Amino acid sequence: MSPGGEAGAAAVAGVPGAARGAAPGAAPDVVCLDGVTRHYAMGETLVRALDGVSLSIAAGESVAIMGPSGSGKSTCMNLIGCLDRPTSGRVLIGGVDTAGLDDAALAALRNRTVGFVFQQFHLLPRLDLVRNVELPLVYARIAPRERKRRALEALERVGLSDRIGHLPAELSGGQRQRVAIARALVNRPAILLADEPTGALDSATGQAVLELFREINAAGTTVIVVTHDQGIGASFPRLIRLRDGLLEGS
Amino acid sequence: MFESVEFAVESLRGNKLRTALSLVGIIIGVASVVTVTTIAGSGTADVKRQFETFGLDAVQVYPGWNQAEGKPGIELDAALASEILRSLPEAKAVLSRTEFQGRLASGREVQAASVCAVEAPYFAAMNAGLALGSAFTATDEYRGRPVIVLGAGLAAALFPEGQPVGKSLEASLNGVNASFAVVGVLAAKEGFFMDDWDRSAYIPYATAQKRLFGSIGASAFTVVARDRAGVVALGDSLEAFLLARTGNPEAFGVVSPRKWAEQDEKMTKTIGLILGGIAAISLLVGGIGVMNIMLVSVTERKREIGLRKALGATRRDIRLQFLVEASVLTVAGGALGLAFGLAISWFAVKAFGWTFAASAGTAALAVGVSVAVGLFSGIYPAARAARLDPVEALASE
């Protein structure tokens, strides 16, 4: 069984509704947004970042979420990544409704279920690659020896086994993004959630990163990429377009 | 927890100069705490030792000098001694003492010495132990035997070959010559005030009176207290008694070492309080410095905090990280402060001529204080860091 599938199963375990609700044989939804709104007060004005979005993403899908800036795609990503809660509507991640969770439970859900990849990599400059990749396992309270083993495994998976003693500053942009991907995968999440992952890379390196995403998806992990780039969006089997806080076409 | 300490050390190493500067206040604060406690501890121990050599359980009475009449302000005679005993219930005994200057000779060696005529209980009252032989006995005193106890230095000078006990000495005291048998040698004893124990010799008061000089007045009384606790009160009532009798505070002197020791302790405490206050202020300032640096650090590392939250850190994890970081910072400062404080107090104590007495309690105090300052100054920045919204934190530059 693939690591992604294993974690996905673990994530929905204990949440009977998520598994039982799916048709027999069909993959259960790992992401389910139901009538979700997210409003912010910005000074006097109310910003309707998301204004009633319903969508679901099944386990094992590979999806791009697209839209121009201000379309709500970042807000959507934050909700899927359990970094934020909706103003109204329901967000189910791995079958768990995030609305009812306190800070610690939300952090734990994020830790187990979602692996983040950012445009600017967000590696900690003073930690070497292994220590960077280990971080999610620190917060998962995994023992140091097991952490190291899993970090090395994840680095091998992204093809960086030969650079393990290095600091992030000693790597190229593409290599740094691979470290970030290894970090995202190390706790075997159900969802790999990437925010403009190729935005800081040249196109050849960007293509290599997208190829890596395809491999990861083929191994069973749900991949969700948020981008404003038409070309990248088009390369995904499923494309969700947002505009003005709504699904395009709705 | 271990990770937190590791992370803290990493992040502090990243900003060495800033870390060092922010520690100055803590270093000064802890160094002053350590210096104060060490110097006060060493000083108290030293003063106590000095007073003990003088005999803490007795009070000395000396006559003053009446300049108008050209004679001692008070006569320390047997009548006064028995009146003191009758009037002051806290007094157990009044021991007379008289000093003579003279020369002692043992075969080839001759030494100038001050020879004190004392009563046998004097040695115990003054905390003077015997190294060899014994002190005079009641029979020696009763019979007025010519026996002598030597101070350690004097014994070594007169009998360089050793074995002084049982040997005889020729003494010339105020023009009177006499032979004495050495019965004991005192243990080496630090001098204090006007006594030089090592260079003195002691003969029975009764012997001086009966055999050598006839009736003599005492040059000092040693008044022994009935019990230890009452010795300060005894000093006070002696003063009141003698003042009532002479009507002149200049006519006599009362020296109460215990009272001095207590006054000294009080003064040490007061100085300790003042210096402790200074230390507290520098620790407060140091704590504010650390709090400031932690707040800067939280602001600078918003993205790191956001990232850690995205990777699954709870508020508690973040709070713990910054609390540990502040504590690691202050404990490092505390360790440096401890080292500086010990160094400063070592030099100070040597300069005062005391014995250096550092205690494990001081080190524990330094560490405890620095952890407390770290926690105190870390709480607010850590709470701020923990409260950060991960979305905003990740988006910040």
HADDOCK unambig.tbl for C-alpha pairs under 7 A between the chains (distance, minus, plus):
assign (segid A and resid 83 and name CA) (segid B and resid 310 and name CA) 6.81 0.50 0.50
assign (segid A and resid 83 and name CA) (segid B and resid 390 and name CA) 6.31 0.50 0.50
assign (segid A and resid 83 and name CA) (segid B and resid 391 and name CA) 6.38 0.50 0.50
assign (segid A and resid 103 and name CA) (segid B and resid 314 and name CA) 6.58 0.50 0.50
assign (segid A and resid 104 and name CA) (segid B and resid 314 and name CA) 5.24 0.50 0.50
assign (segid A and resid 107 and name CA) (segid B and resid 312 and name CA) 4.66 0.50 0.50
assign (segid A and resid 107 and name CA) (segid B and resid 313 and name CA) 6.13 0.50 0.50
assign (segid A and resid 107 and name CA) (segid B and resid 314 and name CA) 5.52 0.50 0.50
assign (segid A and resid 108 and name CA) (segid B and resid 312 and name CA) 5.77 0.50 0.50
assign (segid A and resid 110 and name CA) (segid B and resid 310 and name CA) 6.99 0.50 0.50
assign (segid A and resid 110 and name CA) (segid B and resid 311 and name CA) 7.00 0.50 0.50
assign (segid A and resid 110 and name CA) (segid B and resid 312 and name CA) 5.69 0.50 0.50
assign (segid A and resid 111 and name CA) (segid B and resid 311 and name CA) 5.55 0.50 0.50
assign (segid A and resid 111 and name CA) (segid B and resid 312 and name CA) 4.16 0.50 0.50
assign (segid A and resid 122 and name CA) (segid B and resid 307 and name CA) 6.88 0.50 0.50
assign (segid A and resid 126 and name CA) (segid B and resid 10 and name CA) 6.99 0.50 0.50
assign (segid A and resid 136 and name CA) (segid B and resid 311 and name CA) 5.12 0.50 0.50
assign (segid A and resid 136 and name CA) (segid B and resid 312 and name CA) 6.26 0.50 0.50
assign (segid A and resid 139 and name CA) (segid B and resid 312 and name CA) 5.81 0.50 0.50
assign (segid A and resid 139 and name CA) (segid B and resid 313 and name CA) 5.54 0.50 0.50
